[in-house]
């Protein structure tokens, strides 16, 4: 390396000696190689600048530094304490801290210290940039007094043009038409009122000593004058150090046209054509265009001529902008001069080819415009340019500034694209103290439409994560047809609400990294039930022929014949049909319903190909619905869609709890009907409809809802007792036959016997099914059971022999115990008989092998940790399969393993106390809750009966006695019911019958307010499980598509140095490598480092354990309207209420300031301020609690 540097030095020296006599022609934007002497044909008054300070920050500072570097001028930066890590100080040759201990903005307004630093470090010129001190005459004068050049107009011109009243007077003197305005600064709201009365409304407040939209307020009613005066004054004071305001008549619907001028000390003034800055929001320019589209030649010549005339009249030197409003009648009015470089100078540079910053410096050195080859006839237009100001503002939240750390930054580049930025890099911290500008993107092309296309392409390429940006809004602007025509006015944004219809950014990769980091730092997001770890083995999917469609199945029959024809074909079928419960009830019973769509969809093509003659596949409904949302963080509707696409030929079956749909409570009828219609739309076919108490009115609601939706109605009788035991009279054959009569009369297509506890013994199966078949020879019969006692296969074979058409099984590795009987056993037992299932035992074995490996992934939820075998005592306690597993696990986890036998025995007692009821969710929960309550409190049946009035019984028990589940067979036991209720409300008849219909549109609006974009299925999920759906949508917004992760990663996360891939959609795969986890930082965070697709990324995760020992300001409660949060990070500048004060909805309660913008916070509801959580001047993060209103 040293040899290479030495050789480069030799080459440079040789070039210098050979070229020392070459004369060069100065040209703005041209870089002279080091070692080549600059020789200008200039006068003796040219004083070359050797060291230049930029009294500013951010991208404009870097823009000037780059120009200086090309001109071999040494650069100096100043920076505030808050800008210690900012890029502009690193781009300069030297940098110095300014304003230690001062507020962030005040640091850059500290003239004495800036001058001192400049003098102390040999600076001979100062560039003010834009904003801050750029239009302060006293600063310009201070620079000159200190013997330094000021890169800008003379102090007198800065003063005159900075005073909008004097500038207006100068325009009048120069013969330029102006807008009616106040003769001088407005000192009070009272003066403003007088002006409004004289000239009429609307009017506009403007900062007298600055621009950029700061201190601007439009007033349309007299009532708004005082408040807007105060806000405009405060903003102007904060932004420019002077709060003086003046008033102008507000011109409606203007185009904002500004002319770039450049002058020299010899009195030469030229224009560099105009810019259209009409795309504005809050008077802040968002998009700038050069030249102004569709401006006639005559208008262009007239408006630029007036700009030059004004510049000549005031003796303007250096760069400046003359701004006009062009009304709809073709009349233009002067409004102000910005005696500085503008943010949007870039588009002028692109269309003229002139470097304005270098031109400024050269003019300040004493050169004239002719010497720079910048006479008017040498300046011409070349194409069109557009600048977009990309800001860290969230357009979906009314452009609230966002702050934080940029986690990912990928820019849009390519031909015709220029980027001017300062903080645009991964790891940059966006603070609330300064302007929200992140990047200026400039597109240059032959014409306006071509430039728009380039800009659109470039913006689409950007990927910024960690902070919100206005990119979605800018994309909408660039797609807008009105914008593409080029003729728009300052009302463009206000009158195009479509600009605010955003397609949410998916941000999937970064969100997944946040999830993985969260699990690595804080542990699993779904609670693990045991200490067992998921297996490392990825389940092997059996091979399949490629590009071969699955054979036709029973769903093809259903689609062709309809529900009635389907039922007829089922009844006519020779052989025994099977329903496979592996995708739902099997894992609900054995693995706490935790099996994910990820593992189901992998085996789905094999299932479709080799099990096409299954009657149905049970894969939805019941507990899988809420568990998917609550614990697996995936949408059950997406599961249904995914499986339907991969298994198009097998009917899907779900469990519908009658009037309870897939919930545990009562719903309005329109919810049940809408749910069934949506389920059919998403691919559900057969609905097994039951009621936990066999309460007929609840079942009939489900039958009607499914029938209306076009699904197959499979009405179910919940089996309990023992029909083969003649001594048990309550649930005898007559009971079941009467229920059968009612369900067939109600129009069920198929009749189901739902044996949820596995109580149906072979003899009882033969008796019950035989009796139904004898009376109803044409109705298809489907029998469901659990294998808790181990007699399931025998019972299902007995049912088949007695006339059942369909029985339930689970694949071998997911069968037995509280699950369903073994598929392989039933297939083998019926092979080569009249009940042959038509399934291959070899395929069943391959299918079972996959699920055996998959089951090991869910080891933390494995029921065999506590349950080692089936148990025939269920014939006595009648505990349903899934509940049996849960109760046993609960007993073990609570250290009550030795009491499980007591719980089972007490379950029998509790059931009798409740009236000996059918036990299936949710009625089984009532019995279980009462049993556990009795064991914990050492209560006997007599004690419960005697002390019912004083006991605090479980809520589920009280609601049961109220009639909220419906009416149990034989009615409620008395006097126990009366004692338990203690006068509480009693529901007679069907509970849901009196409930008013749910307003789905209102629910959708509420969800959109909370979560932004929501789908039809999200609204339905919220109708059933409001809190769970809210939590799911919040989780998805934070962590993205976690359902794409393999199961071990999802459950326990990766280890350091773990490399893996995640397919987020077909054809898009993320390659991730976990690198490291940092120590705890002062904010209670750990930084987790990844390599994503070969690029370093990191996320910061709050350590939940460490946070318990650290104090942080509380956050507003999401979804609680009275919990008022900070709309943006910033500082509290005014508090308008006190604790105990009554406020009205919409009443201003507090003022915040961030990025030099003030925001009024209003009360979201009417009520009383019960807690004021902030004080004046307190600095806050977004969503920090401001106050609580009740």
Secondary structure, DSSP 4 states (H G I P E B T S, - for coil): -HHHHHHHHHHHHHHHHHHTT------TTPPPPTTPPP-----TT-----EEEESS-HHHHHHHHHHHHHTT-EEEEEE-GGGTT-HHHHHSSEEEE--TTS-HHHHTT-HHHHHHHHHHTT--EEE--SSTTTT-HHHHHHHHHTT-EEESS-HHHHHHHHSHHHHHHHHHHTT--B--B-SS-B-SHHHHHHHHHHH-S-EEEEETT--TTTT-EEE-SGGGHHHHHHHHHHHHHHHHS---EEEEEPPTT-EEEEEEEEE-TTS-EEEEEEEEEEEEETTEEEEEEES-TT--HHHHHHHHHHHHHHHHHHT--EEEEEEEEE-TTS-EEEEEEE-S--TTHHHHHHHH---HHHHHHHHHTT--TGGGT--GGG----SEEEEEEEESEEGGGTTEE--EE--EEE---STTEEEEESS-STT-EE-SSS--EEEEEEEEESSHHHHHHHHHHHHHH-EEESS--SHHHHHHHHH-HHHHHS---TTTTTT-GGGG-PPPP--HHHHHHHHHHHHHHH--SS--SSS----SPPPPPPP--TT-PPPP-HHHHHHHHHHHHHHHHHHH-SS-EEEE-IIIIIHHHHSTT---HHHHHHHHHHHHHH-TT-SEEEEEETHHHHHHHHTS-S-HHHHHHHHHHH--SS-EEEEE-GGGTTSSS---HHHHHHHHHHHHHTT--EEEE--TT--HHHHHHHHHHHHHHTPEEEEEEEP-S-TT-TT--TT-HHHHHHHHHHHHHTT-SEEEEE-TTS---HHHHHHHHHHHHHH-TTSEEEEE---TTS-HHHHHHHHHHHT-SEEEEB-GGG-STTSPPBHHHHHHHHTTSTT-----HHHHHHHHHHHHHHHHHTGGG-GGGT--S--TTHHHH---HHHHHHHHHHHHHTT-GGGHHHHHHHHHHHHHHTTS----TTHHHHHHHHHHHHHHTT--HHHHHHHTTT----HHHHHHHHTTT-PPTT---TTHHHHHHTT-----S-GGGGSPPP-HHHHHHHHHHHHSS--HHHHHHHHH-HHHHHHHHHHHHHH--GGGS-HHHHHH-PPTT-EEEEEEETTEEEEEEEEEEPPP-TTSEEEEEEEETTEEEEEEEE-HHHHTTS--PPBPPTT-TTEEE-SSSEEEEEE---TT-EE-TT-EEEEEEETTEEEEEE-SSSEEEEEE---TT-EE-TTBEEEEE-
